[in-house]
Amino acid sequence: MIVEKNTAIPMADGAVLRANVYRPEAPGRYPVVMSFGVYGKDIHFEDAYNAQWNTLNRIYPGLATDGSSGRYLRWEMPDPERWVPDGFVIIAIDARGTGQSPGYLDLYSPRETQDYYECIEWAGVQGWSNGRVGLLGVSYLAFKQWQVAALRPPHLAAIVPWEGACDHYRDATRHGGIWNSAFRLAWWPRQVLVNQNGNADTTHRDRDTGEPTTGTPIAPDLLAGNRADTPSDLARHVLDDEWFRDRSPQVEQIEVPVLSAANWGGPGNHLRGNVEGFCRAGSTHKWLVGHIGTHYESFYLPHYVAIQKRFLNRYLRDEANGWDDEPRVQIAIRDVDGGASLHTDSQWPLTGTRWTDLHLDAATATLSPTPPSAGTSVAFEALGEGVDFALAPFGSETVVAGPLVLRTWVSSSTADLDLFVVLRAFRPDGSEVIFTGAHEKVRVAMGWQRASHRKLCARRSLPWRPWHTHDERQLLTPGEPVEVDVEILPTTLRYPAGSRLVLTVRGRDLEVTSPARLLHNDPTDRDPALFGGITTLHTGGAHDSWLRVPVIAAA
């Protein structure tokens, strides 16, 4: 293939972005598959993410089964050696202010999204392009797809957002109004600042040229002055205000075909966005794939690459490959042993879902299909271990697949409280089910909600998915119960006979791995004086609290 490094793409405001273009040697016009991100188009996967590289090689030895040596493999971008031989042009772009692209670094910003729009239009008119551009990439590279597709670039023909948020506030940054601080504060220096254009850290060098992957180093004070302070912005914007709305696309405006890939093990960063993006996208042709495993292996393994190619072949060159007949929803139903089986459907939530309300009983610490006969309550230290509610062991195999919601009545000794809700599973022998997640080990499902952010949007809320406005704080009167709906992110699990479903409610994260990455522990956002009081959960009578569970009759 022909490899063109640091190709200049001019922007309308006079800036220039740099791209690597990988294309077939044979003359012709080919469909374009583009990735746009902040992780460095010239940093080899092995150099920057060595542990993940080694894991991927153990699963998929040598990365060579389909002819790839991994020479041009980059984090969360498609591998050119797997795509160009099949007649695609692969383009990897350094976003403004990162890698070899100079300029002001402002993550998720409208300017950055406009840059992406202009890159798509540039690629659509090149001599080697057939005029159709598809987008492909993971995480940040997926989020940017949702953003730019909502602007409707004329040459954009299809998108494949693989595990990426679409609502900048709700999906990954402020879960239920609570700041997902630990991940963001670690991610910013480790994965973003190291790639800022002009970074003086020359640890990473282009394997082909030996040059620093971030261009010519500049003074640290100039470097700091040439970027937005994203962590400070996230800490300062507590509500879903104009700043967040500028960075959250109107996915209803998306018209091109969409293949949205969700990971059941990625609740803290990506899961919600892929499901909501699929449901809300205005596209006539859209598909949802729900898979398991880490987010990088699911993107690169041959089975998933084949799905990506088949979808893009259909919409980038009109290949009659039967994709149109594929079920619109194709999800993995997980087993307690870590395996999974494929379930296909025409809609989400799934056809035939039996919405089952399980009522909480504080007196017996149980869940039951019938509400308790009298009202009662249980109090716990907000920063302590919380409380568990257990359902009786299943008498037969039961499949839970879909979104969940907890409606609960709570009060606090202070003016606010945070709810951390975890859906758990225990095998017949009493051992807990823990899954390999997208980023770290996870339990069955999770949900978060700040009581002062309990206000709902009646128009956008659904019986199985509340929609909180996050546009004002409604503080509590200490000791006075209020109704709070908690969105629990979608999940799948086949519970065997004799296993138990347990709901844990507490006021802080329930970690699986240590140290965990997706924690909500910023002392400014969660002042112990406000969020470290005594939480009381009320059940039964006038304060009936329940968990709505999607049971699949035949899966």
GUFIVO-668484 format. One record per residue (C-alpha): residue number from 1; chain; x, z, y; residue in three letters. Coordinates in steps of 0.05 Angstrom, whole numbers, plus 5000, padded with zeros to 4 digits. Layout:
BEGIN
  kolmi  nutor     u     w     v  palum
    NUM      A     X     Z     Y    ALA
...
//
This chain:
BEGIN
  kolmi  nutor     u     w     v  palum
      1      A  5000  5000  5000    MET
      2      A  5019  4993  5073    ILE
      3      A  5033  5059  5107    VAL
      4      A  5029  5060  5183    GLU
      5      A  5049  5127  5213    LYS
      6      A  5030  5153  5282    ASN
      7      A  4986  5094  5300    THR
      8      A  4961  5104  5371    ALA
      9      A  4886  5109  5382    ILE
     10      A  4869  5107  5457    PRO
     11      A  4814  5152  5484    MET
     12      A  4769  5135  5543    ALA
     13      A  4799  5190  5586    ASP
     14      A  4870  5163  5578    GLY
     15      A  4893  5209  5522    ALA
     16      A  4923  5181  5458    VAL
     17      A  4911  5208  5388    LEU
     18      A  4958  5194  5330    ARG
     19      A  4935  5171  5261    ALA
     20      A  4966  5153  5195    ASN
     21      A  4935  5090  5166    VAL
     22      A  4941  5075  5092    TYR
     23      A  4914  5006  5072    ARG
     24      A  4919  4954  5017    PRO
     25      A  4976  4904  5020    GLU
     26      A  4929  4846  5006    ALA
     27      A  4900  4815  5069    PRO
     28      A  4826  4827  5078    GLY
     29      A  4773  4870  5111    ARG
     30      A  4762  4937  5077    TYR
     31      A  4716  4997  5085    PRO
     32      A  4748  5055  5122    VAL
     33      A  4748  5128  5099    VAL
     34      A  4768  5174  5156    MET
     35      A  4789  5247  5162    SER
     36      A  4798  5283  5229    PHE
     37      A  4826  5353  5232    GLY
     38      A  4874  5406  5258    VAL
     39      A  4917  5420  5197    TYR
     40      A  4970  5367  5206    GLY
     41      A  4966  5297  5178    LYS
     42      A  5041  5297  5163    ASP
     43      A  5047  5365  5127    ILE
     44      A  5050  5356  5052    HIS
     45      A  5000  5398  5012    PHE
     46      A  5057  5429  4972    GLU
     47      A  5096  5450  5034    ASP
     48      A  5040  5484  5072    ALA
     49      A  4996  5509  5014    TYR
     50      A  5044  5520  4957    ASN
     51      A  5002  5571  4918    ALA
     52      A  4941  5525  4919    GLN
     53      A  4985  5465  4902    TRP
     54      A  5011  5502  4840    ASN
     55      A  4941  5521  4819    THR
     56      A  4917  5450  4827    LEU
     57      A  4975  5425  4785    ASN
     58      A  4960  5475  4730    ARG
     59      A  4888  5451  4727    ILE
     60      A  4906  5377  4736    TYR
     61      A  4978  5369  4713    PRO
     62      A  5021  5326  4757    GLY
     63      A  4960  5299  4795    LEU
     64      A  4977  5236  4758    ALA
     65      A  4918  5222  4712    THR
     66      A  4889  5171  4760    ASP
     67      A  4954  5143  4786    GLY
     68      A  4969  5192  4842    SER
     69      A  5038  5224  4851    SER
     70      A  5012  5268  4907    GLY
     71      A  5065  5240  4954    ARG
     72      A  5015  5233  5012    TYR
     73      A  4969  5290  4992    LEU
     74      A  4947  5333  5052    ARG
     75      A  4906  5396  5055    TRP
     76      A  4831  5381  5051    GLU
     77      A  4841  5306  5063    MET
     78      A  4830  5250  5012    PRO
     79      A  4891  5227  4973    ASP
     80      A  4910  5156  4995    PRO
     81      A  4940  5140  4927    GLU
     82      A  4872  5149  4895    ARG
     83      A  4833  5109  4946    TRP
     84      A  4874  5051  4972    VAL
     85      A  4882  5018  4903    PRO
     86      A  4806  5014  4900    ASP
     87      A  4803  4975  4964    GLY
     88      A  4794  5029  5017    PHE
     89      A  4831  5041  5082    VAL
     90      A  4847  5116  5090    ILE
     91      A  4858  5142  5160    ILE
     92      A  4882  5213  5175    ALA
     93      A  4879  5235  5248    ILE
     94      A  4911  5293  5284    ASP
     95      A  4858  5322  5331    ALA
     96      A  4876  5328  5404    ARG
     97      A  4929  5381  5414    GLY
     98      A  4950  5384  5341    THR
     99      A  5004  5351  5300    GLY
    100      A  5029  5288  5335    GLN
    101      A  4969  5284  5382    SER
    102      A  4984  5315  5450    PRO
    103      A  4932  5346  5495    GLY
    104      A  4891  5409  5505    TYR
    105      A  4871  5442  5439    LEU
    106      A  4799  5464  5439    ASP
    107      A  4769  5474  5370    LEU
    108      A  4699  5450  5355    TYR
    109      A  4690  5428  5428    SER
    110      A  4647  5370  5453    PRO
    111      A  4711  5336  5477    ARG
    112      A  4741  5340  5408    GLU
    113      A  4677  5311  5377    THR
    114      A  4676  5255  5428    GLN
    115      A  4748  5239  5408    ASP
    116      A  4724  5232  5336    TYR
    117      A  4668  5185  5359    TYR
    118      A  4719  5141  5394    GLU
    119      A  4765  5141  5333    CYS
    120      A  4708  5116  5290    ILE
    121      A  4692  5061  5338    GLU
    122      A  4766  5041  5342    TRP
    123      A  4771  5036  5267    ALA
    124      A  4707  4996  5261    GLY
    125      A  4736  4937  5300    VAL
    126      A  4806  4932  5271    GLN
    127      A  4827  4868  5235    GLY
    128      A  4832  4904  5168    TRP
    129      A  4764  4938  5174    SER
    130      A  4698  4912  5147    ASN
    131      A  4663  4948  5205    GLY
    132      A  4638  5007  5164    ARG
    133      A  4669  5076  5170    VAL
    134      A  4656  5134  5123    GLY
    135      A  4678  5206  5134    LEU
    136      A  4708  5251  5081    LEU
    137      A  4742  5319  5082    GLY
    138      A  4735  5394  5069    VAL
    139      A  4720  5454  5112    SER
    140      A  4740  5441  5185    TYR
    141      A  4742  5367  5169    LEU
    142      A  4671  5372  5141    ALA
    143      A  4645  5411  5202    PHE
    144      A  4670  5356  5247    LYS
    145      A  4631  5305  5206    GLN
    146      A  4565  5340  5220    TRP
    147      A  4583  5343  5294    GLN
    148      A  4603  5270  5304    VAL
    149      A  4548  5241  5259    ALA
    150      A  4496  5273  5304    ALA
    151      A  4524  5229  5361    LEU
    152      A  4509  5167  5320    ARG
    153      A  4572  5124  5328    PRO
    154      A  4551  5052  5315    PRO
    155      A  4605  5039  5263    HIS
    156      A  4592  5102  5224    LEU
    157      A  4560  5085  5157    ALA
    158      A  4562  5149  5114    ALA
    159      A  4589  5220  5113    ILE
    160      A  4612  5266  5057    VAL
    161      A  4618  5337  5087    PRO
    162      A  4650  5375  5029    TRP
    163      A  4640  5450  5039    GLU
    164      A  4634  5454  5114    GLY
    165      A  4590  5492  5163    ALA
    166      A  4542  5456  5210    CYS
    167      A  4517  5515  5252    ASP
    168      A  4577  5544  5288    HIS
    169      A  4543  5611  5300    TYR
    170      A  4504  5625  5236    ARG
    171      A  4542  5592  5180    ASP
    172      A  4613  5620  5186    ALA
    173      A  4626  5656  5252    THR
    174      A  4573  5709  5262    ARG
    175      A  4535  5725  5198    HIS
    176      A  4468  5753  5219    GLY
    177      A  4500  5767  5287    GLY
    178      A  4561  5803  5256    ILE
    179      A  4629  5773  5272    TRP
    180      A  4666  5747  5211    ASN
    181      A  4729  5771  5246    SER
    182      A  4782  5781  5192    ALA
    183      A  4782  5709  5168    PHE
    184      A  4781  5679  5238    ARG
    185      A  4837  5723  5265    LEU
    186      A  4881  5707  5205    ALA
    187      A  4863  5633  5203    TRP
    188      A  4879  5620  5277    TRP
    189      A  4954  5632  5275    PRO
    190      A  4965  5613  5202    ARG
    191      A  4929  5547  5199    GLN
    192      A  4917  5525  5271    VAL
    193      A  4972  5549  5318    LEU
    194      A  5027  5527  5270    VAL
    195      A  5001  5456  5278    ASN
    196      A  4992  5456  5354    GLN
    197      A  5027  5396  5385    ASN
    198      A  5094  5417  5411    GLY
    199      A  5099  5480  5369    ASN
    200      A  5171  5504  5368    ALA
    201      A  5165  5526  5295    ASP
    202      A  5197  5467  5258    THR
    203      A  5188  5497  5189    THR
    204      A  5145  5438  5168    HIS
    205      A  5177  5370  5172    ARG
    206      A  5152  5301  5153    ASP
    207      A  5179  5286  5083    ARG
    208      A  5190  5213  5102    ASP
    209      A  5222  5219  5170    THR
    210      A  5249  5290  5170    GLY
    211      A  5219  5301  5240    GLU
    212      A  5176  5362  5259    PRO
    213      A  5104  5349  5242    THR
    214      A  5082  5375  5311    THR
    215      A  5122  5328  5354    GLY
    216      A  5175  5350  5405    THR
    217      A  5177  5426  5413    PRO
    218      A  5158  5455  5481    ILE
    219      A  5164  5524  5513    ALA
    220      A  5118  5578  5484    PRO
    221      A  5086  5593  5551    ASP
    222      A  5068  5520  5562    LEU
    223      A  5042  5518  5490    LEU
    224      A  4997  5578  5502    ALA
    225      A  4971  5548  5567    GLY
    226      A  4952  5483  5532    ASN
    227      A  4898  5511  5487    ARG
    228      A  4833  5548  5488    ALA
    229      A  4837  5620  5462    ASP
    230      A  4788  5611  5405    THR
    231      A  4790  5683  5377    PRO
    232      A  4776  5711  5446    SER
    233      A  4719  5662  5456    ASP
    234      A  4688  5682  5389    LEU
    235      A  4694  5756  5406    ALA
    236      A  4664  5746  5476    ARG
    237      A  4604  5704  5457    HIS
    238      A  4561  5753  5419    VAL
    239      A  4496  5714  5423    LEU
    240      A  4480  5642  5404    ASP
    241      A  4489  5620  5476    ASP
    242      A  4506  5554  5509    GLU
    243      A  4579  5559  5486    TRP
    244      A  4558  5561  5413    PHE
    245      A  4503  5510  5422    ARG
    246      A  4553  5461  5451    ASP
    247      A  4591  5467  5385    ARG
    248      A  4532  5464  5337    SER
    249      A  4506  5394  5324    PRO
    250      A  4433  5373  5324    GLN
    251      A  4436  5352  5251    VAL
    252      A  4365  5325  5256    GLU
    253      A  4396  5268  5296    GLN
    254      A  4439  5245  5237    ILE
    255      A  4414  5180  5209    GLU
    256      A  4470  5155  5163    VAL
    257      A  4470  5171  5088    PRO
    258      A  4495  5241  5072    VAL
    259      A  4528  5270  5010    LEU
    260      A  4531  5345  5023    SER
    261      A  4574  5385  4974    ALA
    262      A  4562  5460  4972    ALA
    263      A  4601  5513  4933    ASN
    264      A  4561  5571  4904    TRP
    265      A  4624  5613  4911    GLY
    266      A  4633  5601  4986    GLY
    267      A  4581  5645  5020    PRO
    268      A  4624  5668  5078    GLY
    269      A  4647  5601  5106    ASN
    270      A  4613  5539  5079    HIS
    271      A  4554  5548  5033    LEU
    272      A  4499  5557  5084    ARG
    273      A  4520  5497  5125    GLY
    274      A  4518  5448  5067    ASN
    275      A  4449  5470  5045    VAL
    276      A  4420  5473  5115    GLU
    277      A  4454  5408  5133    GLY
    278      A  4422  5373  5074    PHE
    279      A  4353  5402  5089    CYS
    280      A  4354  5388  5164    ARG
    281      A  4391  5322  5168    ALA
    282      A  4347  5266  5193    GLY
    283      A  4376  5217  5142    SER
    284      A  4329  5180  5096    THR
    285      A  4384  5177  5044    HIS
    286      A  4415  5245  5031    LYS
    287      A  4440  5283  4971    TRP
    288      A  4459  5356  4956    LEU
    289      A  4512  5372  4904    VAL
    290      A  4523  5446  4887    GLY
    291      A  4587  5461  4848    HIS
    292      A  4632  5518  4826    ILE
    293      A  4707  5532  4830    GLY
    294      A  4755  5537  4889    THR
    295      A  4741  5491  4947    HIS
    296      A  4804  5450  4939    TYR
    297      A  4801  5437  4864    GLU
    298      A  4728  5415  4868    SER
    299      A  4748  5364  4920    PHE
    300      A  4808  5334  4884    TYR
    301      A  4790  5335  4810    LEU
    302      A  4774  5265  4782    PRO
    303      A  4701  5280  4767    HIS
    304      A  4687  5296  4840    TYR
    305      A  4731  5240  4868    VAL
    306      A  4689  5192  4825    ALA
    307      A  4625  5219  4857    ILE
    308      A  4654  5210  4927    GLN
    309      A  4677  5138  4912    LYS
    310      A  4611  5118  4881    ARG
    311      A  4572  5143  4941    PHE
    312      A  4618  5110  4992    LEU
    313      A  4622  5045  4952    ASN
    314      A  4546  5041  4957    ARG
    315      A  4543  5051  5032    TYR
    316      A  4609  5022  5057    LEU
    317      A  4606  4957  5018    ARG
    318      A  4535  4952  4989    ASP
    319      A  4560  4959  4917    GLU
    320      A  4501  4957  4869    ALA
    321      A  4524  5017  4828    ASN
    322      A  4457  5052  4818    GLY
    323      A  4472  5108  4867    TRP
    324      A  4403  5101  4899    ASP
    325      A  4372  5124  4833    ASP
    326      A  4413  5188  4830    GLU
    327      A  4372  5252  4836    PRO
    328      A  4374  5278  4907    ARG
    329      A  4393  5348  4885    VAL
    330      A  4447  5360  4832    GLN
    331      A  4469  5432  4824    ILE
    332      A  4508  5475  4777    ALA
    333      A  4468  5532  4746    ILE
    334      A  4520  5585  4734    ARG
    335      A  4527  5627  4671    ASP
    336      A  4551  5699  4668    VAL
    337      A  4614  5675  4631    ASP
    338      A  4636  5632  4689    GLY
    339      A  4611  5566  4662    GLY
    340      A  4554  5524  4688    ALA
    341      A  4503  5471  4669    SER
    342      A  4477  5414  4711    LEU
    343      A  4406  5416  4739    HIS
    344      A  4377  5357  4776    THR
    345      A  4316  5355  4821    ASP
    346      A  4284  5315  4877    SER
    347      A  4281  5371  4928    GLN
    348      A  4308  5438  4954    TRP
    349      A  4284  5491  4941    PRO
    350      A  4275  5466  4870    LEU
    351      A  4210  5439  4842    THR
    352      A  4170  5492  4806    GLY
    353      A  4205  5551  4839    THR
    354      A  4166  5615  4824    ARG
    355      A  4176  5658  4885    TRP
    356      A  4177  5729  4858    THR
    357      A  4174  5790  4904    ASP
    358      A  4209  5851  4877    LEU
    359      A  4191  5914  4915    HIS
    360      A  4242  5968  4931    LEU
    361      A  4227  6040  4912    ASP
    362      A  4273  6090  4946    ALA
    363      A  4247  6147  4902    ALA
    364      A  4270  6115  4837    THR
    365      A  4324  6067  4863    ALA
    366      A  4289  6010  4828    THR
    367      A  4261  5940  4840    LEU
    368      A  4192  5925  4813    SER
    369      A  4140  5869  4816    PRO
    370      A  4090  5921  4841    THR
    371      A  4099  5962  4905    PRO
    372      A  4108  6037  4900    PRO
    373      A  4044  6078  4906    SER
    374      A  4070  6120  4963    ALA
    375      A  4120  6113  5019    GLY
    376      A  4188  6143  5013    THR
    377      A  4258  6133  5041    SER
    378      A  4332  6141  5026    VAL
    379      A  4387  6155  5076    ALA
    380      A  4461  6138  5071    PHE
    381      A  4523  6137  5113    GLU
    382      A  4527  6069  5145    ALA
    383      A  4601  6063  5131    LEU
    384      A  4595  6093  5062    GLY
    385      A  4577  6065  4994    GLU
    386      A  4505  6048  5008    GLY
    387      A  4449  6047  4957    VAL
    388      A  4431  6006  4896    ASP
    389      A  4363  5982  4871    PHE
    390      A  4360  5959  4799    ALA
    391      A  4310  5915  4763    LEU
    392      A  4293  5932  4691    ALA
    393      A  4334  5891  4641    PRO
    394      A  4308  5820  4631    PHE
    395      A  4268  5813  4568    GLY
    396      A  4286  5740  4561    SER
    397      A  4333  5690  4594    GLU
    398      A  4316  5682  4667    THR
    399      A  4343  5631  4716    VAL
    400      A  4349  5649  4790    VAL
    401      A  4365  5588  4833    ALA
    402      A  4353  5580  4908    GLY
    403      A  4352  5619  4973    PRO
    404      A  4330  5692  4977    LEU
    405      A  4304  5739  5031    VAL
    406      A  4302  5814  5037    LEU
    407      A  4248  5844  5081    ARG
    408      A  4263  5916  5094    THR
    409      A  4244  5973  5140    TRP
    410      A  4303  6011  5167    VAL
    411      A  4320  6063  5219    SER
    412      A  4385  6091  5245    SER
    413      A  4411  6154  5277    SER
    414      A  4442  6108  5329    THR
    415      A  4417  6049  5371    ALA
    416      A  4439  5996  5321    ASP
    417      A  4458  5983  5249    LEU
    418      A  4487  5928  5206    ASP
    419      A  4460  5910  5138    LEU
    420      A  4506  5881  5084    PHE
    421      A  4463  5859  5025    VAL
    422      A  4492  5839  4958    VAL
    423      A  4455  5809  4898    LEU
    424      A  4492  5829  4835    ARG
    425      A  4487  5817  4760    ALA
    426      A  4508  5862  4702    PHE
    427      A  4515  5838  4631    ARG
    428      A  4479  5873  4573    PRO
    429      A  4544  5913  4560    ASP
    430      A  4542  5939  4632    GLY
    431      A  4601  5898  4659    SER
    432      A  4590  5865  4726    GLU
    433      A  4591  5789  4734    VAL
    434      A  4645  5766  4783    ILE
    435      A  4658  5692  4798    PHE
    436      A  4718  5652  4821    THR
    437      A  4697  5635  4891    GLY
    438      A  4715  5581  4941    ALA
    439      A  4766  5627  4974    HIS
    440      A  4765  5692  4935    GLU
    441      A  4726  5726  4879    LYS
    442      A  4652  5736  4895    VAL
    443      A  4589  5767  4869    ARG
    444      A  4523  5730  4858    VAL
    445      A  4498  5725  4929    ALA
    446      A  4506  5757  4998    MET
    447      A  4469  5767  5063    GLY
    448      A  4483  5801  5129    TRP
    449      A  4440  5822  5188    GLN
    450      A  4449  5863  5251    ARG
    451      A  4385  5902  5267    ALA
    452      A  4389  5887  5342    SER
    453      A  4389  5813  5324    HIS
    454      A  4325  5818  5282    ARG
    455      A  4283  5773  5328    LYS
    456      A  4256  5713  5289    LEU
    457      A  4238  5642  5309    CYS
    458      A  4168  5631  5281    ALA
    459      A  4175  5555  5285    ARG
    460      A  4239  5551  5245    ARG
    461      A  4230  5609  5196    SER
    462      A  4207  5593  5126    LEU
    463      A  4179  5639  5072    PRO
    464      A  4245  5635  5035    TRP
    465      A  4292  5631  5095    ARG
    466      A  4284  5671  5160    PRO
    467      A  4313  5641  5223    TRP
    468      A  4339  5691  5273    HIS
    469      A  4344  5668  5345    THR
    470      A  4406  5710  5364    HIS
    471      A  4387  5701  5437    ASP
    472      A  4379  5774  5456    GLU
    473      A  4395  5844  5432    ARG
    474      A  4337  5890  5414    GLN
    475      A  4368  5958  5407    LEU
    476      A  4336  6011  5363    LEU
    477      A  4303  6076  5382    THR
    478      A  4341  6127  5338    PRO
    479      A  4297  6149  5280    GLY
    480      A  4244  6096  5291    GLU
    481      A  4235  6046  5232    PRO
    482      A  4236  5971  5247    VAL
    483      A  4223  5911  5203    GLU
    484      A  4286  5869  5190    VAL
    485      A  4289  5805  5150    ASP
    486      A  4356  5789  5118    VAL
    487      A  4373  5718  5098    GLU
    488      A  4409  5720  5031    ILE
    489      A  4448  5655  5020    LEU
    490      A  4428  5609  4963    PRO
    491      A  4453  5622  4893    THR
    492      A  4445  5602  4821    THR
    493      A  4452  5645  4758    LEU
    494      A  4425  5644  4688    ARG
    495      A  4411  5717  4671    TYR
    496      A  4413  5728  4595    PRO
    497      A  4364  5774  4560    ALA
    498      A  4385  5846  4569    GLY
    499      A  4423  5834  4634    SER
    500      A  4405  5868  4699    ARG
    501      A  4394  5845  4771    LEU
    502      A  4417  5897  4822    VAL
    503      A  4409  5896  4897    LEU
    504      A  4461  5934  4938    THR
    505      A  4447  5952  5011    VAL
    506      A  4501  5983  5055    ARG
    507      A  4530  5982  5124    GLY
    508      A  4598  5950  5110    ARG
    509      A  4630  5897  5067    ASP
    510      A  4630  5905  4991    LEU
    511      A  4698  5877  4972    GLU
    512      A  4716  5845  4906    VAL
    513      A  4789  5828  4918    THR
    514      A  4837  5869  4959    SER
    515      A  4857  5850  5010    PRO
    516      A  4794  5810  5021    ALA
    517      A  4792  5752  5071    ARG
    518      A  4720  5748  5093    LEU
    519      A  4711  5816  5126    LEU
    520      A  4670  5840  5185    HIS
    521      A  4715  5895  5211    ASN
    522      A  4731  5882  5283    ASP
    523      A  4726  5951  5318    PRO
    524      A  4701  5919  5383    THR
    525      A  4644  5883  5348    ASP
    526      A  4630  5942  5302    ARG
    527      A  4642  6003  5344    ASP
    528      A  4638  6062  5295    PRO
    529      A  4600  6103  5347    ALA
    530      A  4544  6051  5343    LEU
    531      A  4549  6025  5272    PHE
    532      A  4575  6087  5237    GLY
    533      A  4513  6130  5238    GLY
    534      A  4462  6147  5184    ILE
    535      A  4419  6090  5160    THR
    536      A  4351  6103  5129    THR
    537      A  4317  6052  5086    LEU
    538      A  4241  6059  5081    HIS
    539      A  4199  6034  5023    THR
    540      A  4127  6035  5000    GLY
    541      A  4063  6047  5038    GLY
    542      A  4064  6021  5109    ALA
    543      A  4138  6005  5101    HIS
    544      A  4136  5961  5039    ASP
    545      A  4204  5930  5030    SER
    546      A  4216  5872  4982    TRP
    547      A  4266  5822  4956    LEU
    548      A  4240  5750  4947    ARG
    549      A  4274  5717  4888    VAL
    550      A  4270  5643  4867    PRO
    551      A  4257  5642  4792    VAL
    552      A  4261  5575  4757    ILE
    553      A  4212  5569  4699    ALA
    554      A  4249  5513  4663    ALA
    555      A  4321  5497  4679    ALA
//
